[in-house]
Amino acid sequence: MEKYKKPEKDNLANVTQRLVHHILGMSYDERRDLLLRLESGDVEKQQEKRKGPRIPYLAEVDFVVEERAYRGMILDISEDGARIAACDIPPAGAEVRMAFPLPGSRTAHVRMTGLVVRDADMDFGVAFNRGLNPDLQRYDIKILGPHDLKKNFPES
């Protein structure tokens, strides 16, 4: 999808166009969740639950649920959790242990534990038990942007 340029004027047509642009970039599950939140009036409550911004981050992740190993792909990450795509989706409430590459390293890995807080058809959300570990915090995920992530979070 091409990059969207925000119009200079805010009017009904421009706001609608921007909403449609964002919705077209969402998966079916993300669209359904957004619709449910909008219809229930729960939009503000959902925003309050997440403490930090999500950062796009594509990296393989190995995770273990109930002593069974799986592999997936981290789609985005924040200080408090991550969204992971996988063929096998653990149920909400499951404890997860995971390991993924340390930014900028091909050999070192970050090890985290967390709780599945959202499960969908193609991905799931994990809330980290203790927040990011010190190895990952040194990359100050709050200020990294997509350009910085490409060099700090290699895709291969």
Secondary structure, DSSP 8 states (H G I E B T S, - for coil): -------SS--HHHHHHHHHHHHHTS-HHHHHHHHHHHHHT-HHHHHHH--S--EEEEEEEEEEETTEEEEEEEEEE-SSEEEEEESS---TT-EEEEEEE-TT-SS-EEEEEEEEEEE-SSEEEEEESS-S-HHHHTT-TTT--HHHHHHHS---
